[in-house]
């Protein structure tokens, strides 16, 4: 019995988790911040986390990491799970249009 419902892109995951790819994390504004801000309970405010992200110099790298690694929880790159799903959908639609 397998708990994985869709194929896993192991090469993409290896790339996303490569040490060099995470070097941006050392320059992130969230370093030392309370992790609970970035992983709030359902329905709790995300304003404080997004305010920290808004001023962050590595916001793009953070968001890219979350999108490439399929991060499903928390605030990454200033976006919530729902907002990242929308970005992924938009990118998939754009890629499909380019391919056709």
C-alpha positions in Angstrom: 0.0 0.0 0.0 1.4 3.4 -1.0 0.6 6.7 0.6 1.9 8.7 -2.4 -1.0 9.6 -4.6 0.9 11.1 -7.5 4.4 10.4 -9.0 7.2 12.1 -7.2 9.8 14.0 -9.2 12.8 12.8 -7.4 15.3 14.7 -9.5 13.3 18.0 -9.0 13.1 17.3 -5.3 16.9 16.6 -5.1 17.5 19.9 -7.0 15.1 21.9 -4.7 16.8 20.5 -1.6 20.3 21.0 -2.8 22.5 22.9 -0.3 23.2 25.7 -2.8 19.5 26.2 -3.4 18.9 26.9 0.3 21.6 29.4 0.7 19.0 32.2 0.3 17.5 31.1 3.7 20.4 32.6 5.6 19.4 36.1 4.2 15.7 35.7 4.9 13.9 38.2 7.2 12.1 35.3 8.9 15.4 34.1 10.5 14.8 34.0 14.2 11.1 34.9 13.9 8.5 32.8 15.6 7.7 29.9 13.3 4.0 30.0 14.5 3.6 33.3 12.5 4.4 31.4 9.3 2.4 28.3 10.1 -0.8 29.7 11.7 -3.8 27.7 12.8 -6.6 27.5 10.3 -8.4 30.8 10.1 -5.7 32.7 12.1 -4.2 35.9 10.6 -1.3 35.8 8.3 -0.7 39.5 8.3 2.4 39.5 10.5 4.1 36.8 8.4 3.3 38.5 5.2 4.5 41.8 6.5 7.9 40.2 7.3 8.0 38.7 3.8 7.0 41.9 2.1 10.3 43.5 3.1 12.4 40.4 2.5 15.2 40.4 -0.1 14.9 36.7 -0.8 11.1 36.6 -1.2 11.3 35.3 -4.8 13.7 32.5 -3.9 11.5 31.5 -1.0 8.4 31.4 -3.1 10.2 29.5 -5.9 11.4 26.9 -3.4 7.9 26.4 -2.1 6.4 26.1 -5.5 9.1 23.7 -6.8 9.0 21.5 -3.6 5.2 21.5 -3.5 5.1 23.0 0.0 1.5 22.8 1.1 1.6 24.5 4.5 2.6 27.9 5.8 3.5 31.3 4.4 6.3 31.1 1.9 7.5 34.0 -0.2 4.6 36.0 1.2 1.9 33.7 -0.1 -0.5 31.3 1.7 -1.2 27.8 0.6 -4.3 29.0 -1.3 -2.3 31.8 -3.0 0.5 29.4 -4.1 -2.1 26.9 -5.5 -3.4 29.8 -7.6 0.1 30.7 -8.8 0.8 27.0 -9.7 -2.5 26.8 -11.7 -1.7 30.0 -13.5 1.7 28.7 -14.4 0.3 25.4 -15.6 -2.2 27.2 -17.8 0.5 29.5 -19.2 2.7 26.5 -19.9 -0.1 24.7 -21.6 -0.8 27.7 -23.8 2.8 28.0 -24.8 2.9 24.2 -25.6 -0.1 24.4 -28.0 
